[in-house]
């Protein structure tokens, strides 16, 4: 395959650069501090919605983790490679697309999984595991697929940022678990407030980034189309892959959101540390800069639509694997002592005959580990 010569040395005296004026640099710095604060708040809330038993289950039966890794680090980079060639993208834009599609999930996925009635425990586990795997998977993907456009560039993964990302997931998450243990009566309110404030903070951050780099919104229609379709493709890949092995629907939504919420900040950091300042680096950042706000808007619309349908009682098909009546009890993660043919007496509970001869009443409802504090008042009729 012919390799396009890609210039990595830019003469800054004659070329426009991606350096920002002083006042925009201050806005960008404020946005970084805002994002750090938002992530901490989100992870405290998600820690409060996390179940230790579900974390153990996700590690002991890592189908969700493996499907997420397959979607993020195998299918999505390959899809980006095909899209870049099909659209005949210039080298800089193609590399930016591949970097974005090789990135792990970000913390934004946790709050969207929370509002979509997903398995929050699984979401936190997926974000942590994919960030760890990205240390080796991102350089491999960039090496395999980036060579079509550049043979001499050396991609650099900002390991410090990866470590900071892990710290900002684990420590606030652990704090949320501690609050859940110490303040069980207030943890619902804490979780809902943290999720709401975090979502508002993310929207403010999107506005600040649009103010700092408004030129990305003047990109060609091809770039816009790719940025619009990319989160939808990613979410579809995650949902289809997890549906093939019949994971519970709450886990399917979680994996779909995790795949669709790829880490924009990490992708931009990889570009910034791998290439010198210049017009080409600015072009590489365009797709990621568009992907972030478009992804947020699309997921807000999808999650809001799902919530409306659920409240109207029209999402029964979206509950497979999340109730004791389902045939695939083992995939749901029910106790092995609970028989698959448990009868429902009609009062909303299920009587299960245990090995010792006793009878245990199991309330019909969510048993997949999803914690849905935001839905306490939105039960189906």
Secondary structure by P-SEA (a helix, b strand, c coil): cccccccccccccccccccccaaaaaaaaaaaaaaaaaaaaaaaaaaaaccaaaaaaaaacaaaaaaaaaacccaaaaaaaaaaaaacccaaaaaaaaaaaaccccaaaaaaaaaaccaaaaaaaaaaaaaaacccaaaaaaaaccccccccbbbbbaaaaaaaaaaaacaaaaaaaaaaaaccccaaaaaaaaaaaaaaaaaaaaaaaaaaccccccccaaaaaaaaaaaaaaaaaaaaaaaaacccaaaaaaaaaaaaaccaaaaaaaaaaaccccaaaaaaaaaaaaaaaaaaaaaaaaaaaaaaaaaaccccccccccccccccccccccccccccccccccccbbbbbccccbbbbbccccccccccccccccccc
